[in-house]
Amino acid sequence: MKRHPVRLAALVTLAWAFAGIVGGSNETAAQSAQPVSDITFTRNIAPILQRSCQRCHRPDGGAPMPLITYEQVRPWARSIKTRTGIGPHAGVMPPWFVEKNIGIQGFKQDPSLSDAEIAMIAKWVDFGAPRGNAADMPKPLDFANADKWQLGEPDLIVNSPEVVVPASGPDRWGSLGMVPTGLKEDRYVSSVEVREVNDIPIVGATSTVGGRYVFHHMIWATRVLSEVPENAELTTELVLGSGDAVTPWPVHEVGRNPDVFDDKSGRLLKAGSAITSDSVHLHSNGRDTKARLEVGFKFHPVGYKPTYRRSLSRQLGNGSDIDIKPMESGQQLHAYTVLQDHTKITSFEPHLHAPGMRMCLEAIWGFNIQTLSCAGYDHNWVRGYDYDDDHAPLLPRGTILHIIGYMDNSPTNKNVPDPRNWQGSGNRSVANMFIDLGMGLTLTEEQFQAEMAKRREKMKQEQKDVFIGCPLCNVAPRPTPTTTTTAPSTPPGAQR
């Protein structure tokens, strides 16, 4: 129903005048007609959209509509209120699913809105979404030469072969073949970003992320072809036994954000290497589509050497005995692993399939159990969450990592095609996976103690008794051993 501005103003005036009478206020009707909020688009809403929305919601962006001007935003006001206010679940905008009432809250590249900003948007909409004073409008962002790489122009871009995916058909898995990087010297990578380039038109395209792309995921690595045979299967044993000839990289998934590696742990891309994958998942989206992947690497300066090693004991998941019952919500999956080394966890990345609703990551150290992070899950828009360096969990060897997956295989979950079916493990979206694809670093004893010393100082500054993700931070540090030349007062043989 179209709202008439004069009628709306009259109703607001009447409501507040009545409120003044009931409350026994002596204010005049004119005074009580003043709105409780002077929130406007130009002063309050536009800055939020610029920070968290317009990278996608702009002309030629990945979103179905631009949200730049008041005229563009106003028709979508109620939808914006709804989508920003549904919590960290599938469908929330911006797509950031970390639960803010539990666990660690310091993350890189966090576009999410605060509770105050969500409430502000709701109030703005409820009071008619006023435009405000044009002088309050922030300077518009410049999209004329907008870089479509989220992290800026890469130092090296490698293109996959182009594929053609029919409008309708079964999902496909396989290899795209070896794609040489052309790199002439070894370089350490500071970040990597994978994006799909296709011929789906922006205007009139489907509004779902899954409908905008045909590459659902790619599990990939780089290998030096002169050292590792092209037909060698990409296994954990091959990676561990290859030295630096094989380097695994974070999984690419639909809607996923780029990966920024810890400053002290760049990942090695060797000269003469090629991108390889035995698991490229292609998914029809209702339109014959030509597409390719572009892999963008940003390098550390020449001469950079990493301080920390990438953790090889961070594998956490369960694909062998997944049992998801039909027509039932509130189901759980569990998986555990024991850290073999002191570890700094740098990211958390839940990976489930269509029944997946959320995942939590716990650290168990003796009687100490800490929930590190919980996040909702959207199978159409997979996210990885990189911890801020001073919030990344510091866990001693022997810590048990535990993930809990929360599954909904009932008619209330619209992602599930037919909830009457039992689900087990498998690659297809109608089957299921249960993995934390997050990354970590292996620390020596000296590095671990040095990192904890910095956390203890931060605890002191912030007057904290507990630092989530560092179970030993509130334990007194060991005294530094000292040497002495004084002869023992008790003969060695008499010591007990």
Secondary structure, DSSP 8 states (H G I E B T S, - for coil): ----HHHHHHHHHHHHHHHHHHTT----HHHHTS-S----IIIIIHHHHHHHTTTTSSTTSSSSS---SHHHHGGGHHHHHHHHSS-SSTT-SS---B-TTSS---BSS-----HHHHHHHHHHHHTT-----GGG-------TT--SSTT-S-SEEEE---EEE-SS---EEE----EE----S-EEEEEEEEEEEE---STT--SSHHHH-SEEEEEEEEEETTTS-TT----HHHHHHTTTSEEE---EETT---EE--TT--EEE-TTEEEEEEEEEE---SS-EEEEEEEEEEE--TT---SSEE-SS--EE--SS--B-TTEEEEEEEEEEE-SSEEEE-EE-EE--TTEEEEEEEEEETTEEEEEEEEE--TTS---EEB-TTTS-EE-TT-EEEEEEEEEESTT-TT-S-TTS-B-B-SSTTSB--EE---EEEE-HHHHHHHHHHHHHHHHHHT-S--TT-TTTTS----------S--SS-GGG--
